[in-house]
Amino acid sequence: MDDRRILDAYEHEISDAVEQIAREFRDGFLQVERIDRPAVSVFGSARVPDGHPFYEAARAVGRGFGAHGWAVVTGGGPGVMEGANRGAKEGGALSVGFNIDLPHEQAPNPYLDICHTFEHFYARKVCFLKPSEGFVIFPGGFGTLDELYEALTLIQTGKVFNFPVVLYHSDHWGEMLDWLREEVLSDGLVSSADIDRLHVTDDPAEAVEIVVECYLERCSLPEGPAIDD
């Protein structure tokens, strides 16, 4: 049952919908349990080809996390996701793809050690967050922006640890950050600490370093859950 049918469900269909959602979360959590090391989630456009600067930068980020023995989690599709998974495989990282069943099918890329396809975005989002010690976000469209603001909302409201959110390519993100500071922050709708959660870089190695250093620092603190279950 897809999201539209769930929203329109009659009473006799609700129990079936709830069972399906519960089953999808359970199956997703079983896949997350296979990630036996620190993990980073990498997001970005599915529309950039092999050889594009963003593809190659994501590939370098994946290799960098592999050098630290991490897992790299993406949406499992083409573009930036494929670049990050490809670099993860090259660097010896565990390469994970949490795909999504879409009307215009998004085929899994060929660089995955763990591949799992979700039907619903909300279950998929939780499984991105559950194993992650940080996000690296490349330029992308609505889906990428959705993941960015979802992560910031959960951090702001204390639902997950204050892990780093790294934005790759300063020229792409600069105007958004200016708007957040000049409009949203100046109107008192967020705090300066909320804006400071965003790290911007043009260096794949620095993106890796920011996430890894934050994780090592957090490991020196009392242990807590990665996400409220």
Backbone as CSV, one residue per row, in Angstrom:
resi,resn,N_x,N_y,N_z,CA_x,CA_y,CA_z,C_x,C_y,C_z
1,MET,0.852,-1.192,0.000,0.000,0.000,0.000,0.885,1.240,0.000
2,ASP,0.742,2.125,-1.022,1.599,3.291,-1.088,1.092,4.395,-0.165
3,ASP,1.878,5.506,-0.065,1.536,6.564,0.884,0.167,7.173,0.592
4,ARG,-0.168,7.377,-0.690,-1.453,7.978,-1.040,-2.604,7.091,-0.594
5,ARG,-2.466,5.795,-0.799,-3.522,4.862,-0.392,-3.630,4.788,1.126
6,ILE,-2.495,4.889,1.836,-2.549,4.891,3.299,-3.308,6.110,3.802
7,LEU,-3.020,7.274,3.210,-3.693,8.496,3.641,-5.197,8.439,3.368
8,ASP,-5.582,7.733,2.303,-6.993,7.646,1.939,-7.683,6.393,2.494
9,ALA,-6.981,5.634,3.322,-7.485,4.325,3.748,-8.771,4.448,4.569
10,TYR,-9.705,3.524,4.322,-10.880,3.395,5.163,-10.497,2.615,6.423
11,GLU,-11.391,2.614,7.390,-11.084,2.022,8.694,-10.634,0.573,8.574
12,HIS,-11.284,-0.216,7.706,-10.944,-1.631,7.609,-9.573,-1.850,6.989
13,GLU,-9.011,-0.795,6.329,-7.688,-0.922,5.728,-6.572,-0.456,6.662
14,ILE,-6.946,0.233,7.739,-5.931,0.845,8.582,-5.027,-0.199,9.225
15,SER,-5.596,-1.281,9.696,-4.770,-2.298,10.351,-3.770,-2.894,9.376
16,ASP,-4.187,-3.099,8.121,-3.255,-3.608,7.120,-2.130,-2.617,6.863
17,ALA,-2.483,-1.339,6.801,-1.463,-0.318,6.570,-0.469,-0.256,7.721
18,VAL,-0.976,-0.311,8.949,-0.099,-0.266,10.121,0.828,-1.475,10.137
19,GLU,0.302,-2.643,9.816,1.135,-3.844,9.781,2.225,-3.732,8.719
20,GLN,1.881,-3.170,7.565,2.868,-3.012,6.508,3.977,-2.055,6.926
21,ILE,3.592,-0.927,7.545,4.595,0.050,7.984,5.500,-0.564,9.044
22,ALA,4.895,-1.279,10.001,5.695,-1.924,11.051,6.667,-2.928,10.448
23,ARG,6.195,-3.687,9.475,7.058,-4.669,8.815,8.213,-3.985,8.085
24,GLU,7.925,-2.853,7.460,8.986,-2.149,6.736,10.043,-1.602,7.696
25,PHE,9.613,-1.059,8.831,10.587,-0.605,9.830,11.415,-1.779,10.356
26,ARG,10.755,-2.894,10.650,11.478,-4.054,11.161,12.522,-4.531,10.154
27,ASP,12.128,-4.657,8.905,13.063,-5.123,7.885,14.219,-4.137,7.713
28,GLY,13.907,-2.845,7.783,14.963,-1.845,7.674,15.929,-1.913,8.838
29,PHE,15.401,-2.071,10.055,16.272,-2.152,11.228,17.179,-3.379,11.160
30,LEU,16.673,-4.460,10.603,17.518,-5.654,10.454,18.692,-5.364,9.515
31,GLN,18.461,-4.568,8.492,19.559,-4.183,7.606,20.541,-3.251,8.325
32,VAL,20.016,-2.337,9.119,20.885,-1.424,9.875,21.786,-2.211,10.819
33,GLU,21.261,-3.281,11.419,22.064,-4.088,12.341,23.270,-4.727,11.663
34,ARG,23.247,-4.817,10.355,24.382,-5.380,9.619,25.539,-4.375,9.511
35,ILE,25.288,-3.124,9.834,26.333,-2.096,9.769,27.089,-2.138,11.086
36,ASP,28.238,-2.776,11.070,28.956,-3.119,12.299,30.102,-2.174,12.605
37,ARG,29.987,-0.921,12.172,31.056,0.064,12.357,30.456,1.458,12.261
38,PRO,31.216,2.494,12.634,30.676,3.851,12.452,30.279,4.077,10.998
39,ALA,29.234,4.876,10.807,28.715,5.105,9.461,28.462,6.589,9.229
40,VAL,28.582,6.987,7.979,28.220,8.327,7.539,27.189,8.181,6.429
41,SER,26.215,9.079,6.399,25.261,9.113,5.300,25.650,10.220,4.338
42,VAL,25.669,9.899,3.047,26.044,10.852,2.005,24.845,11.043,1.086
43,PHE,24.459,12.297,0.877,23.315,12.619,0.036,23.746,13.550,-1.088
44,GLY,22.968,13.567,-2.159,23.230,14.454,-3.277,22.457,14.008,-4.503
45,SER,22.608,14.756,-5.556,21.812,14.552,-6.756,22.048,13.194,-7.405
46,ALA,20.946,12.597,-7.888,21.031,11.380,-8.692,21.320,11.694,-10.155
47,ARG,21.362,12.982,-10.515,21.379,13.367,-11.923,22.771,13.717,-12.456
48,VAL,23.800,13.609,-11.645,25.134,13.924,-12.143,25.808,12.645,-12.638
49,PRO,26.510,12.716,-13.760,27.098,11.505,-14.344,28.472,11.191,-13.771
50,ASP,28.915,9.995,-14.033,30.287,9.588,-13.750,31.240,10.600,-14.391
51,GLY,32.198,11.082,-13.622,33.148,12.062,-14.117,32.799,13.494,-13.766
52,HIS,31.550,13.757,-13.386,31.166,15.101,-12.943,31.928,15.444,-11.666
53,PRO,32.292,16.717,-11.458,33.040,17.077,-10.242,32.373,16.622,-8.947
54,PHE,31.049,16.687,-8.867,30.376,16.249,-7.640,30.462,14.727,-7.486
55,TYR,30.345,14.008,-8.589,30.493,12.552,-8.549,31.882,12.193,-8.044
56,GLU,32.899,12.830,-8.595,34.271,12.494,-8.226,34.579,12.922,-6.788
57,ALA,34.011,14.040,-6.348,34.217,14.464,-4.958,33.547,13.480,-3.998
58,ALA,32.337,13.027,-4.339,31.664,12.025,-3.505,32.464,10.731,-3.474
59,ARG,33.037,10.382,-4.585,33.886,9.190,-4.643,35.086,9.340,-3.716
60,ALA,35.699,10.528,-3.708,36.833,10.776,-2.813,36.402,10.724,-1.350
61,VAL,35.212,11.249,-1.055,34.690,11.182,0.318,34.489,9.726,0.728
62,GLY,33.907,8.921,-0.145,33.723,7.502,0.166,35.038,6.804,0.437
63,ARG,36.054,7.072,-0.387,37.380,6.471,-0.163,37.962,6.926,1.163
64,GLY,37.748,8.210,1.482,38.286,8.735,2.736,37.705,8.055,3.956
65,PHE,36.397,7.834,3.947,35.792,7.129,5.075,36.235,5.672,5.108
66,GLY,36.458,5.091,3.939,36.984,3.732,3.898,38.336,3.622,4.570
67,ALA,39.171,4.641,4.391,40.498,4.637,5.022,40.400,4.640,6.541
68,HIS,39.275,5.137,7.064,39.068,5.151,8.520,38.275,3.930,8.998
69,GLY,37.935,3.030,8.085,37.209,1.827,8.467,35.732,2.032,8.700
70,TRP,35.161,3.092,8.116,33.756,3.402,8.313,32.885,2.695,7.283
71,ALA,31.580,2.800,7.486,30.585,2.449,6.477,30.077,3.731,5.827
72,VAL,29.702,3.633,4.555,29.130,4.752,3.816,27.718,4.358,3.390
73,VAL,26.742,5.155,3.819,25.334,4.883,3.534,24.818,5.949,2.577
74,THR,24.180,5.525,1.487,23.563,6.462,0.551,22.158,5.973,0.222
75,GLY,21.498,6.720,-0.660,20.198,6.288,-1.160,20.286,5.175,-2.173
76,GLY,21.507,4.744,-2.500,21.690,3.551,-3.306,21.518,3.720,-4.798
77,GLY,21.226,4.940,-5.257,20.967,5.155,-6.670,22.182,5.676,-7.420
78,PRO,21.952,6.341,-8.554,23.040,6.857,-9.375,23.548,8.213,-8.878
79,GLY,24.412,8.852,-9.685,24.881,10.191,-9.386,25.807,10.244,-8.190
80,VAL,25.582,11.230,-7.333,26.398,11.398,-6.129,26.372,10.130,-5.284
81,MET,25.223,9.495,-5.195,25.107,8.270,-4.397,26.053,7.191,-4.935
82,GLU,26.025,6.998,-6.235,26.914,6.013,-6.837,28.377,6.375,-6.609
83,GLY,28.713,7.669,-6.758,30.089,8.085,-6.529,30.559,7.752,-5.128
84,ALA,29.721,8.037,-4.131,30.097,7.759,-2.743,30.222,6.265,-2.495
85,ASN,29.282,5.471,-3.006,29.365,4.010,-2.837,30.568,3.431,-3.574
86,ARG,30.855,3.957,-4.734,32.003,3.479,-5.494,33.302,3.762,-4.745
87,GLY,33.436,4.994,-4.234,34.622,5.320,-3.455,34.730,4.491,-2.202
88,ALA,33.567,4.204,-1.578,33.573,3.361,-0.378,34.150,1.985,-0.689
89,LYS,33.710,1.399,-1.794,34.233,0.089,-2.185,35.737,0.163,-2.464
90,GLU,36.165,1.227,-3.117,37.581,1.395,-3.437,38.427,1.575,-2.184
91,GLY,37.838,2.205,-1.169,38.571,2.480,0.057,38.441,1.415,1.120
92,GLY,37.689,0.356,0.830,37.534,-0.723,1.803,36.438,-0.486,2.813
93,ALA,35.577,0.512,2.576,34.457,0.763,3.476,33.330,-0.235,3.209
94,LEU,32.457,-0.407,4.192,31.211,-1.112,3.970,30.291,-0.165,3.213
95,SER,29.820,-0.575,2.034,29.031,0.287,1.154,27.564,-0.116,1.218
96,VAL,26.707,0.836,1.649,25.304,0.544,1.936,24.415,1.431,1.073
97,GLY,23.380,0.852,0.498,22.396,1.615,-0.255,20.997,1.346,0.240
98,PHE,20.334,2.386,0.744,18.935,2.289,1.135,18.100,2.963,0.049
99,ASN,17.640,2.154,-0.882,16.954,2.650,-2.061,15.486,2.925,-1.742
100,ILE,14.765,3.459,-2.719,13.349,3.758,-2.542,12.608,3.354,-3.809
101,ASP,11.444,2.753,-3.643,10.611,2.344,-4.763,9.861,3.567,-5.272
102,LEU,10.195,4.016,-6.500,9.605,5.216,-7.076,8.864,4.876,-8.369
103,PRO,7.902,5.739,-8.769,7.205,5.499,-10.042,8.171,5.406,-11.218
104,HIS,9.166,6.307,-11.242,10.235,6.210,-12.228,11.385,5.494,-11.529
105,GLU,11.495,4.211,-11.780,12.334,3.328,-10.978,13.760,3.839,-10.859
106,GLN,14.263,3.863,-9.632,15.660,4.206,-9.361,16.408,2.907,-9.109
107,ALA,17.177,2.460,-10.092,17.877,1.187,-9.954,19.050,1.326,-9.005
108,PRO,19.319,0.309,-8.190,20.500,0.353,-7.315,21.782,0.441,-8.142
109,ASN,22.740,1.188,-7.622,24.033,1.248,-8.305,24.816,-0.050,-8.024
110,PRO,25.860,-0.330,-8.804,26.534,-1.631,-8.695,27.635,-1.701,-7.639
111,TYR,27.676,-0.748,-6.715,28.789,-0.686,-5.761,28.316,-0.873,-4.321
112,LEU,27.395,-1.793,-4.101,26.759,-1.948,-2.791,27.065,-3.307,-2.172
113,ASP,27.474,-3.279,-0.895,27.586,-4.507,-0.109,26.251,-4.873,0.528
114,ILE,25.511,-3.861,0.942,24.169,-4.035,1.507,23.226,-3.182,0.680
115,CYS,22.180,-3.798,0.160,21.193,-3.066,-0.639,19.804,-3.437,-0.143
116,HIS,19.024,-2.416,0.195,17.666,-2.660,0.666,16.761,-1.572,0.096
117,THR,15.601,-1.968,-0.398,14.672,-1.021,-1.008,13.452,-0.822,-0.118
118,PHE,13.137,0.444,0.128,11.991,0.834,0.946,10.835,1.256,0.043
119,GLU,9.633,1.167,0.577,8.459,1.690,-0.117,8.107,3.088,0.358
120,HIS,8.461,3.420,1.606,8.028,4.680,2.204,9.236,5.502,2.652
121,PHE,9.177,6.786,2.364,10.297,7.659,2.676,10.564,7.742,4.171
122,TYR,9.503,7.736,5.000,9.726,7.938,6.429,10.488,6.772,7.046
123,ALA,10.210,5.545,6.629,10.969,4.400,7.144,12.417,4.481,6.680
124,ARG,12.605,4.848,5.439,13.957,4.987,4.885,14.755,6.050,5.638
125,LYS,14.106,7.196,5.944,14.812,8.280,6.642,15.316,7.821,8.008
126,VAL,14.472,7.103,8.735,14.884,6.621,10.056,16.103,5.710,9.934
127,CYS,16.120,4.887,8.896,17.238,3.957,8.732,18.494,4.646,8.221
128,PHE,18.377,5.825,7.611,19.552,6.654,7.348,20.130,7.185,8.666
129,LEU,19.242,7.634,9.528,19.676,8.291,10.757,20.219,7.314,11.791
130,LYS,19.604,6.163,11.881,19.883,5.243,12.984,21.360,4.868,13.096
131,PRO,22.081,4.549,12.002,23.479,4.165,12.153,24.467,5.325,11.990
132,SER,23.964,6.527,11.669,24.859,7.585,11.187,25.519,8.367,12.315
133,GLU,26.784,8.696,12.097,27.536,9.572,12.985,27.740,10.943,12.347
134,GLY,27.180,11.161,11.185,27.277,12.440,10.508,26.695,12.333,9.113
135,PHE,26.408,13.496,8.533,25.910,13.586,7.162,26.886,14.422,6.344
136,VAL,27.137,13.998,5.109,27.817,14.831,4.129,26.842,15.027,2.980
137,ILE,26.527,16.283,2.682,25.452,16.587,1.745,26.014,17.373,0.562
138,PHE,25.877,16.789,-0.606,26.303,17.404,-1.853,25.129,18.143,-2.492
139,PRO,25.390,18.978,-3.484,24.294,19.635,-4.185,23.290,18.622,-4.734
140,GLY,22.030,18.991,-4.634,20.977,18.103,-5.102,19.658,18.837,-5.187
141,GLY,18.599,18.100,-5.428,17.280,18.686,-5.597,16.433,18.589,-4.346
142,PHE,15.121,18.446,-4.536,14.190,18.460,-3.407,14.487,17.348,-2.410
143,GLY,14.836,16.153,-2.899,15.111,15.055,-1.986,16.295,15.337,-1.090
144,THR,17.340,15.919,-1.669,18.530,16.267,-0.884,18.199,17.331,0.149
145,LEU,17.446,18.351,-0.263,17.058,19.403,0.680,16.178,18.842,1.788
146,ASP,15.320,17.916,1.447,14.470,17.262,2.445,15.314,16.562,3.492
147,GLU,16.317,15.805,3.057,17.193,15.108,4.002,17.957,16.100,4.869
148,LEU,18.427,17.194,4.271,19.167,18.203,5.029,18.306,18.789,6.143
149,TYR,17.136,19.276,5.808,16.312,19.953,6.809,15.703,18.977,7.813
150,GLU,15.455,17.756,7.378,15.007,16.729,8.333,16.076,16.487,9.391
151,ALA,17.337,16.353,8.953,18.429,16.128,9.903,18.572,17.306,10.853
152,LEU,18.521,18.524,10.320,18.678,19.703,11.170,17.536,19.818,12.177
153,THR,16.321,19.469,11.757,15.183,19.529,12.674,15.344,18.532,13.816
154,LEU,15.776,17.308,13.502,15.938,16.292,14.538,17.064,16.652,15.501
155,ILE,18.135,17.257,14.989,19.223,17.701,15.862,18.740,18.853,16.740
156,GLN,18.080,19.833,16.128,17.604,21.000,16.862,16.660,20.623,17.997
157,THR,15.816,19.622,17.757,14.824,19.226,18.755,15.325,18.134,19.698
158,GLY,16.587,17.746,19.563,17.180,16.788,20.482,16.764,15.353,20.264
159,LYS,16.202,15.049,19.097,15.794,13.675,18.810,16.972,12.793,18.413
160,VAL,18.057,13.398,17.947,19.286,12.672,17.652,20.441,13.471,18.233
161,PHE,21.604,12.813,18.309,22.804,13.500,18.741,23.100,14.679,17.827
162,ASN,23.815,15.645,18.354,24.232,16.807,17.570,25.425,16.415,16.701
163,PHE,25.183,15.529,15.725,26.273,15.097,14.873,26.494,16.124,13.761
164,PRO,27.667,16.099,13.119,27.978,17.124,12.122,27.188,16.948,10.832
165,VAL,26.806,18.078,10.262,26.178,18.124,8.946,27.094,18.950,8.058
166,VAL,27.711,18.302,7.085,28.716,18.933,6.231,28.113,19.192,4.860
167,LEU,28.179,20.438,4.413,27.704,20.815,3.085,28.910,20.932,2.161
168,TYR,28.902,20.152,1.103,30.021,20.188,0.161,29.721,21.151,-0.991
169,HIS,30.677,22.022,-1.287,30.672,22.984,-2.390,30.045,24.305,-1.936
170,SER,30.903,25.173,-1.458,30.465,26.430,-0.842,29.690,27.317,-1.803
171,ASP,30.046,27.318,-3.087,29.356,28.180,-4.035,27.888,27.783,-4.184
172,HIS,27.624,26.492,-4.112,26.238,26.014,-4.237,25.405,26.410,-3.022
173,TRP,25.960,26.244,-1.829,25.191,26.436,-0.606,25.235,27.865,-0.068
174,GLY,26.106,28.715,-0.632,26.323,30.034,-0.048,25.074,30.885,0.052
175,GLU,24.277,30.934,-1.022,23.089,31.789,-0.998,22.046,31.277,-0.008
176,MET,21.940,29.968,0.135,21.020,29.415,1.128,21.452,29.823,2.531
177,LEU,22.750,29.737,2.802,23.245,30.115,4.122,23.067,31.598,4.375
178,ASP,23.285,32.416,3.342,23.050,33.858,3.486,21.587,34.121,3.826
179,TRP,20.673,33.418,3.150,19.243,33.593,3.425,18.897,33.160,4.848
180,LEU,19.455,32.042,5.290,19.191,31.587,6.650,19.641,32.625,7.674
181,ARG,20.811,33.226,7.439,21.331,34.217,8.389,20.569,35.540,8.310
182,GLU,20.328,36.000,7.075,19.766,37.344,6.887,18.255,37.393,7.081
183,GLU,17.577,36.298,6.857,16.125,36.288,6.984,15.653,35.461,8.182
184,VAL,16.000,34.197,8.204,15.468,33.293,9.228,16.069,33.601,10.596
185,LEU,17.392,33.741,10.656,18.044,34.058,11.925,17.717,35.465,12.397
186,SER,17.758,36.427,11.486,17.511,37.816,11.893,16.088,38.025,12.382
187,ASP,15.155,37.185,11.926,13.773,37.277,12.409,13.554,36.472,13.690
188,GLY,14.627,35.847,14.209,14.534,35.106,15.459,13.853,33.756,15.323
189,LEU,13.799,33.222,14.109,13.103,31.957,13.884,13.985,30.751,14.149
190,VAL,15.290,30.933,14.143,16.264,29.938,14.583,17.313,30.668,15.405
191,SER,18.189,29.916,16.050,19.277,30.526,16.813,20.576,30.442,16.025
192,SER,21.550,31.228,16.429,22.864,31.166,15.775,23.476,29.781,15.934
193,ALA,23.187,29.102,17.048,23.702,27.744,17.241,23.146,26.792,16.190
194,ASP,21.899,27.009,15.762,21.321,26.171,14.716,22.096,26.330,13.406
195,ILE,22.443,27.549,13.063,23.200,27.801,11.829,24.609,27.236,11.949
196,ASP,25.180,27.337,13.133,26.562,26.881,13.339,26.695,25.370,13.218
197,ARG,25.588,24.656,13.224,25.658,23.199,13.048,26.090,22.812,11.638
198,LEU,26.003,23.748,10.719,26.337,23.466,9.322,27.807,23.791,9.068
199,HIS,28.532,22.824,8.552,29.928,22.995,8.168,30.002,22.994,6.646
200,VAL,30.724,23.953,6.076,30.817,24.073,4.621,32.263,23.850,4.203
201,THR,32.448,23.065,3.152,33.806,22.801,2.678,33.794,22.559,1.173
202,ASP,34.952,22.784,0.555,35.182,22.426,-0.848,36.230,21.327,-0.971
203,ASP,36.566,20.714,0.147,37.639,19.720,0.192,37.080,18.387,0.688
204,PRO,37.071,17.342,-0.144,36.551,16.050,0.319,37.255,15.538,1.566
205,ALA,38.571,15.743,1.657,39.302,15.270,2.831,38.841,15.992,4.092
206,GLU,38.532,17.275,3.969,38.055,18.025,5.138,36.666,17.551,5.552
207,ALA,35.825,17.214,4.580,34.498,16.692,4.912,34.613,15.435,5.764
208,VAL,35.531,14.550,5.378,35.763,13.328,6.145,36.297,13.668,7.536
209,GLU,37.258,14.565,7.584,37.905,14.907,8.848,36.917,15.486,9.852
210,ILE,36.010,16.348,9.392,35.034,16.968,10.292,34.179,15.897,10.970
211,VAL,33.689,14.950,10.190,32.799,13.912,10.735,33.563,12.979,11.663
212,VAL,34.755,12.541,11.238,35.528,11.588,12.038,35.972,12.224,13.350
213,GLU,36.447,13.461,13.304,36.910,14.119,14.535,35.765,14.321,15.518
214,CYS,34.586,14.680,15.017,33.432,14.844,15.901,33.061,13.519,16.554
215,TYR,33.126,12.454,15.789,32.829,11.126,16.332,33.818,10.740,17.420
216,LEU,35.106,10.952,17.163,36.122,10.601,18.167,35.953,11.425,19.430
217,GLU,35.588,12.682,19.266,35.341,13.528,20.438,34.126,13.031,21.210
218,ARG,33.080,12.636,20.492,31.876,12.153,21.148,32.129,10.826,21.850
219,CYS,33.027,10.009,21.301,33.340,8.720,21.925,33.985,8.885,23.297
220,SER,34.550,10.055,23.541,35.171,10.294,24.835,34.149,10.724,25.885
221,LEU,32.884,10.922,25.441,31.815,11.320,26.348,30.989,10.101,26.732
222,PRO,30.138,10.196,27.783,29.268,9.075,28.127,28.433,8.647,26.929
223,GLU,28.291,7.339,26.744,27.606,6.798,25.584,26.113,6.997,25.693
224,GLY,25.455,7.238,24.566,24.003,7.383,24.508,23.484,6.843,23.206
225,PRO,22.166,6.818,23.025,21.585,6.258,21.806,21.796,7.178,20.611
226,ALA,21.929,6.603,19.425,22.079,7.391,18.211,20.761,8.041,17.802
227,ILE,19.647,7.406,18.166,18.332,7.955,17.801,17.321,7.407,18.789
228,ASP,16.321,8.230,19.107,15.267,7.759,19.994,14.422,6.737,19.264
229,ASP,14.362,5.504,19.798,13.586,4.456,19.138,12.167,4.418,19.695
